[in-house]
């Protein structure tokens, strides 16, 4: 169970309104319980943390506002994986991500990390955006749809600044951050024009949010990005059975 210092730190964080520190301590407690074999209690703690964060984000949503730093307003999809028509391997990959996210506390307690940085590659209309909605729906998380080709930036430097604001928000507000048309800002031609900083943002992100980048034209992508992601999912058109 929690020690005295953890309880004092949690109370202090609550009094000071430091939600993220409060959640971080609670996550440490959940990880400790999982490590010593109390898996049921660890799961209950993780579920309570997710519910608390969801209620906080829902309050922001219902107030009509946006999360800090100009992030797009959250949506709350209700889609489920069973609604999608996918090939067997892609279905397996998405189920694996969902399963690992649900068991995140258990994995973290054993020094493992659940997959949460995903690169979705395929032509328009193959289900990449729907996958982002499904991940949010299955995990009960808010979905933040970041349209990288319409950030309103006049130059790559401004785009990088705005993307930094998005990545800064991933640690404060857990959710599915879906970066649409990511190849528009991470193509080979952008190597000397900001793509290096974007690669660093992905690599350095240590939040519990899901980073989902969709690419329509993989052939123009800066391929050094690939190893920054935990999993690469290939999408093709699949005819309904």
Beta strands, then each sheet from edge to edge (+ up, - down):
strand 1: 117-121
strand 2: 142-147
strand 3: 175-180
strand 4: 210-215
strand 5: 231-234
sheet 1: 2+ 3+ 4+ 1+ 5+
end
